[in-house]
Amino acid sequence: MTAPAPTLVEAARRLAHEVLAPGAEIADREGVSPAAIGEVKRSGVLGVGGPVAYGGAQEPDAVAREIAEILAGACCSTYFVQAQHHSPVRMLATADSPARERLLRPLCDGTLLSGIAFSHLRAFPRTPVRVTRVPGGRRFDGRVPWYTGWGLNDVMLLAGVTDDGEALFAFADAREQPGLRPTPPLELAALTGTRTVGLELDGLVVPEEAVVRSRPYEEWAVADRPKNTNPNPAVFGVAGAALDLLEAAGDAEAKETARVLGERLREVRREAYTLVDEVPPGERLADRLAVKTRAYDVLRAATTAAIVAGGGRAFGLGSPAQRLAREGLFLVVQGQTADVRSAHLRALRG
């Protein structure tokens, strides 16, 4: 009999165990490798939420979250590069655009990896990237301050604001070309291996058929704002990896600390995902923010405990403990909005 195909969660675990975790320290220092991204593409995880009709798995959100935790706990840099891919897939799945038929299948089956260049929309009313109509397409001008996966992504979902206040999204090739130039890689305290750059846009023109969506900015913002009130699953993945290190330290104090923090982690994770799954996105935002800041507390405690248990050895660049601690700091500010920052600062001083 033919063995059943592995589930995507099993495939993610294999990817994490055989590829990502063994190379995590090198990826952290030298950059996520094209070979690792090739394994991500072959694993099937890029299509976790994509429509079955286009080669995706169309798994429930709970499966996508579990995969995110697994990958982030193994190598947060590689996780973060592939994490950019899922927003374009979700947008294309509901888009009425020629780009859907051209790109959705190769994005779902792992032929193509997409990046995203739209977090700057949250700076509104400032408009770091402006979009104007030109014959046959749209022109982008300005600066994308943060673009992850340069040199690894095949395409990008790029956004800007039009003169009449529309948030417009379109696909472009993720390469240097007329009107698009990357900055040197950004020097980051953590996840520097994600090959993150800025993008200088000076007359980049994309054809009209590359436009995916255009809607009034406030309409987009209303749907976007609640998203970042929920914890990133990567927080639970990195915290869990730190607790695994703590458990492996061997002494009774470390094991007891891992047990206590593990209980806290499971509880806050359960609360967070209950809010995501059972409460409409725009409701109980204060509760979501409170749970998010508690998740940060457990993350900080777990990564600090791994450092404490490791002692001076934990500060060597070959030690996973110092990497996980820095990744935890990165996740505290990743996707941060004004509401999240205020809630977190209030919690810290409280």
VMD Tcl script that draws the C-alpha trace (Angstrom):
set ca {
  {0.00 0.00 0.00}
  {1.10 3.55 -0.65}
  {1.87 5.44 2.55}
  {-0.50 8.36 3.19}
  {0.86 11.77 2.27}
  {2.20 13.66 5.28}
  {0.06 16.46 6.63}
  {1.31 20.00 6.29}
  {1.96 20.10 10.05}
  {4.11 16.97 9.72}
  {5.86 18.51 6.71}
  {6.52 21.68 8.73}
  {7.97 19.66 11.60}
  {10.28 17.80 9.23}
  {11.35 21.06 7.60}
  {12.02 22.58 11.01}
  {13.94 19.58 12.37}
  {15.98 18.72 9.28}
  {16.63 22.10 7.68}
  {15.73 25.18 9.70}
  {16.88 24.44 13.25}
  {20.30 23.02 12.24}
  {20.99 26.12 10.15}
  {19.38 28.75 12.38}
  {22.57 30.29 13.80}
  {24.16 30.52 10.35}
  {20.96 32.03 8.90}
  {20.93 34.54 11.75}
  {24.50 35.69 11.04}
  {24.88 35.19 7.30}
  {21.33 35.37 5.96}
  {18.58 32.96 5.05}
  {19.90 30.89 2.16}
  {18.23 30.28 -1.20}
  {18.65 26.55 -0.46}
  {16.57 26.87 2.71}
  {13.91 28.79 0.82}
  {13.92 26.06 -1.80}
  {13.09 23.54 0.94}
  {10.32 25.82 2.22}
  {8.85 25.96 -1.28}
  {9.00 22.18 -1.67}
  {7.45 21.51 1.75}
  {4.00 22.75 0.75}
  {3.60 25.18 3.66}
  {3.34 28.19 1.33}
  {-0.06 26.96 0.20}
  {-1.50 26.28 3.64}
  {-4.31 28.81 3.29}
  {-4.60 28.91 -0.49}
  {-7.69 27.67 -2.37}
  {-7.66 23.99 -3.30}
  {-8.73 24.92 -6.85}
  {-5.42 26.75 -7.24}
  {-3.17 24.12 -5.68}
  {-3.46 25.26 -2.07}
  {-4.40 23.20 0.97}
  {-7.08 25.60 2.28}
  {-6.40 24.48 5.85}
  {-8.13 26.11 8.83}
  {-6.46 29.05 10.53}
  {-5.53 26.81 13.46}
  {-3.31 24.72 11.17}
  {-1.64 27.82 9.73}
  {-0.95 29.07 13.27}
  {0.58 25.76 14.32}
  {2.84 25.74 11.29}
  {3.90 29.33 12.04}
  {4.80 28.35 15.61}
  {6.83 25.37 14.42}
  {8.81 27.35 11.85}
  {9.39 30.36 14.11}
  {10.65 28.16 16.92}
  {13.14 26.52 14.57}
  {14.47 29.61 12.75}
  {12.62 32.88 13.14}
  {14.49 34.48 10.23}
  {13.31 31.86 7.74}
  {9.85 31.87 9.28}
  {9.61 35.64 8.84}
  {10.65 35.55 5.20}
  {7.96 32.99 4.35}
  {5.39 34.71 6.59}
  {5.23 37.61 4.14}
  {3.90 35.24 1.48}
  {0.53 34.46 3.02}
  {-1.03 37.95 2.84}
  {-0.69 38.11 -0.96}
  {-2.23 34.63 -1.25}
  {-5.20 35.67 0.89}
  {-5.72 38.86 -1.07}
  {-5.50 37.15 -4.45}
  {-7.93 34.44 -3.35}
  {-10.70 37.04 -3.13}
  {-9.53 39.41 -5.85}
  {-11.24 40.17 -9.13}
  {-8.07 40.77 -11.08}
  {-6.14 39.17 -13.97}
  {-3.29 38.78 -11.46}
  {-5.33 36.09 -9.71}
  {-5.21 33.73 -12.68}
  {-1.57 34.53 -13.39}
  {-0.13 34.27 -9.90}
  {-2.37 32.44 -7.44}
  {-1.50 28.89 -8.50}
  {2.31 29.36 -8.54}
  {2.07 31.11 -5.18}
  {0.01 28.26 -3.72}
  {2.14 25.42 -5.09}
  {5.44 26.98 -4.06}
  {6.72 27.84 -7.52}
  {6.84 31.50 -6.47}
  {7.54 33.19 -3.15}
  {6.00 36.60 -2.52}
  {7.08 39.45 -0.30}
  {5.00 42.38 0.89}
  {5.60 46.11 0.78}
  {2.59 47.73 2.39}
  {3.15 48.22 6.14}
  {3.93 51.88 5.39}
  {0.21 52.37 4.71}
  {-0.23 52.50 8.49}
  {1.68 55.80 8.55}
  {-1.33 57.58 7.00}
  {-1.96 60.54 6.72}
  {1.70 60.50 5.76}
  {2.04 58.80 2.37}
  {5.54 57.30 2.02}
  {4.48 55.75 -1.31}
  {2.26 57.57 -3.78}
  {0.44 56.02 -6.74}
  {-0.62 57.85 -9.88}
  {-2.37 56.63 -13.00}
  {-0.32 56.56 -16.21}
  {-1.21 55.21 -19.66}
  {-1.58 51.44 -19.36}
  {-0.85 51.17 -15.66}
  {0.10 52.76 -12.35}
  {3.22 54.61 -11.25}
  {4.73 54.24 -7.76}
  {6.95 56.90 -6.19}
  {8.39 57.17 -2.69}
  {10.18 54.91 -0.25}
  {9.22 51.58 1.29}
  {11.08 51.66 4.63}
  {10.97 47.91 5.25}
  {11.01 45.05 2.75}
  {11.87 41.51 3.87}
  {13.30 38.77 1.68}
  {15.15 40.77 -0.98}
  {16.99 38.35 -3.25}
  {14.80 35.46 -2.04}
  {11.32 36.57 -3.14}
  {10.15 36.24 -6.72}
  {7.37 38.83 -6.61}
  {6.08 41.44 -4.19}
  {2.70 42.87 -3.27}
  {3.30 46.61 -3.31}
  {0.91 49.28 -2.03}
  {0.60 53.03 -2.04}
  {-1.98 55.77 -1.69}
  {-3.55 57.50 -4.68}
  {-4.31 61.20 -4.98}
  {-7.97 60.52 -4.20}
  {-7.20 58.58 -1.01}
  {-7.38 55.01 -2.27}
  {-5.11 52.29 -0.90}
  {-3.96 50.51 -4.05}
  {-2.24 47.11 -4.16}
  {-0.39 45.68 -7.15}
  {2.18 42.98 -7.89}
  {5.67 43.70 -9.16}
  {8.74 41.58 -9.77}
  {10.98 41.52 -6.68}
  {14.13 42.67 -8.45}
  {15.97 45.85 -9.24}
  {14.46 47.45 -12.33}
  {13.74 50.89 -13.76}
  {12.01 52.85 -11.00}
  {12.87 50.36 -8.22}
  {16.15 50.21 -6.35}
  {16.91 48.50 -3.03}
  {18.89 50.15 -0.27}
  {21.81 48.27 1.28}
  {20.60 45.62 3.76}
  {19.33 47.14 7.00}
  {21.54 46.54 10.03}
  {19.24 45.00 12.62}
  {19.83 43.75 16.15}
  {17.77 40.64 15.36}
  {16.58 38.85 12.23}
  {19.28 40.54 10.19}
  {19.30 37.29 8.23}
  {15.92 38.13 6.70}
  {17.61 40.18 3.97}
  {15.56 43.24 4.82}
  {16.09 46.39 2.78}
  {14.33 49.63 1.98}
  {12.96 50.18 -1.51}
  {13.46 53.44 -3.41}
  {10.62 53.95 -5.86}
  {11.18 56.57 -8.56}
  {8.67 56.03 -11.31}
  {8.12 52.28 -11.05}
  {5.31 51.49 -13.50}
  {3.25 48.31 -13.23}
  {0.64 47.33 -15.82}
  {-3.04 47.73 -15.02}
  {-3.52 43.95 -14.97}
  {-1.05 43.73 -12.05}
  {-3.40 45.77 -9.83}
  {-5.08 43.51 -7.29}
  {-7.23 45.84 -5.24}
  {-8.03 49.51 -4.72}
  {-10.31 50.75 -1.97}
  {-10.73 53.91 0.13}
  {-7.91 54.08 2.66}
  {-10.22 54.22 5.67}
  {-12.09 51.15 4.48}
  {-8.79 49.26 4.30}
  {-7.67 50.61 7.68}
  {-10.86 49.56 9.45}
  {-10.21 45.95 8.37}
  {-6.47 46.18 9.11}
  {-6.46 47.75 12.57}
  {-7.80 44.79 14.59}
  {-5.28 42.33 13.11}
  {-2.31 43.48 15.16}
  {-4.21 43.38 18.44}
  {-3.74 39.58 18.41}
  {-0.42 37.91 19.29}
  {1.70 36.70 16.40}
  {1.87 32.87 16.58}
  {5.65 33.27 16.28}
  {5.64 34.60 19.87}
  {4.45 31.20 21.09}
  {6.89 29.37 18.82}
  {9.95 31.28 20.01}
  {8.87 31.07 23.66}
  {8.33 27.34 23.29}
  {11.77 26.86 21.76}
  {13.32 28.78 24.68}
  {11.49 26.53 27.15}
  {12.78 23.46 25.31}
  {16.33 24.77 25.86}
  {15.53 25.37 29.50}
  {14.14 21.87 29.93}
  {17.28 20.43 28.33}
  {19.56 22.33 30.71}
  {19.34 19.35 33.03}
  {19.17 20.74 36.55}
  {16.05 20.67 38.73}
  {15.67 24.47 38.92}
  {15.70 24.82 35.14}
  {13.20 22.02 34.69}
  {10.83 23.46 37.30}
  {11.08 26.90 35.72}
  {10.33 25.39 32.32}
  {7.29 23.62 33.77}
  {5.85 26.76 35.39}
  {6.47 28.97 32.38}
  {5.11 26.27 30.10}
  {1.81 26.34 31.97}
  {1.65 30.12 31.60}
  {2.46 29.87 27.91}
  {-0.26 27.30 27.24}
  {-2.83 29.38 29.14}
  {-2.13 32.66 27.35}
  {-1.98 30.86 24.01}
  {-5.39 29.29 24.70}
  {-6.89 32.68 25.60}
  {-5.40 34.37 22.56}
  {-6.66 31.80 20.09}
  {-10.09 31.65 21.71}
  {-10.46 35.37 21.04}
  {-9.29 34.92 17.46}
  {-11.56 31.97 16.72}
  {-14.72 32.82 18.67}
  {-14.97 36.63 18.75}
  {-15.55 38.84 15.69}
  {-12.30 40.64 14.70}
  {-13.39 44.14 15.67}
  {-14.68 43.20 19.12}
  {-13.04 42.96 22.57}
  {-9.95 44.79 21.38}
  {-8.94 45.71 24.95}
  {-9.04 42.03 25.91}
  {-6.97 41.11 22.88}
  {-4.35 43.73 23.72}
  {-4.21 42.54 27.33}
  {-3.61 38.97 26.23}
  {-1.02 40.12 23.71}
  {0.99 41.95 26.37}
  {0.76 38.91 28.66}
  {2.12 36.79 25.81}
  {5.05 39.21 25.58}
  {5.62 38.79 29.32}
  {5.85 35.02 28.99}
  {8.08 35.33 25.92}
  {10.44 37.64 27.79}
  {10.50 35.32 30.84}
  {11.13 32.23 28.71}
  {13.97 33.69 26.67}
  {15.54 35.28 29.75}
  {15.34 31.97 31.60}
  {17.14 30.23 28.72}
  {19.92 32.82 28.97}
  {20.14 32.47 32.76}
  {20.32 28.68 32.58}
  {22.99 28.83 29.89}
  {25.17 31.31 31.76}
  {28.06 32.91 29.93}
  {27.94 30.23 27.22}
  {24.51 31.50 26.22}
  {26.10 34.70 24.87}
  {28.19 32.91 22.28}
  {26.93 33.51 18.75}
  {26.62 29.77 18.33}
  {24.14 29.53 21.18}
  {20.43 29.33 20.36}
  {19.60 31.08 23.66}
  {20.96 34.49 22.66}
  {19.36 34.20 19.23}
  {15.96 33.37 20.70}
  {16.25 36.30 23.13}
  {16.96 38.70 20.28}
  {14.18 37.19 18.17}
  {11.83 37.72 21.10}
  {12.77 41.40 21.23}
  {12.09 41.70 17.52}
  {8.63 40.15 17.87}
  {7.74 42.75 20.52}
  {7.87 45.50 17.88}
  {7.02 43.55 14.72}
  {3.73 44.83 13.32}
  {3.47 47.33 16.16}
  {0.73 49.96 15.89}
  {0.12 52.98 18.11}
  {-2.61 51.08 19.98}
  {-0.35 48.09 20.60}
  {2.55 50.28 21.73}
  {0.37 52.23 24.17}
  {-1.16 49.07 25.64}
  {2.24 47.45 26.06}
  {3.78 50.51 27.75}
  {0.80 50.77 30.09}
  {1.19 47.11 31.02}
  {4.91 47.53 31.66}
  {4.48 50.50 33.98}
  {1.52 48.84 35.69}
}
mol new
graphics top color blue
foreach p $ca { graphics top sphere $p radius 0.5 }
foreach p [lrange $ca 0 end-1] q [lrange $ca 1 end] { graphics top cylinder $p $q radius 0.2 }
display resetview
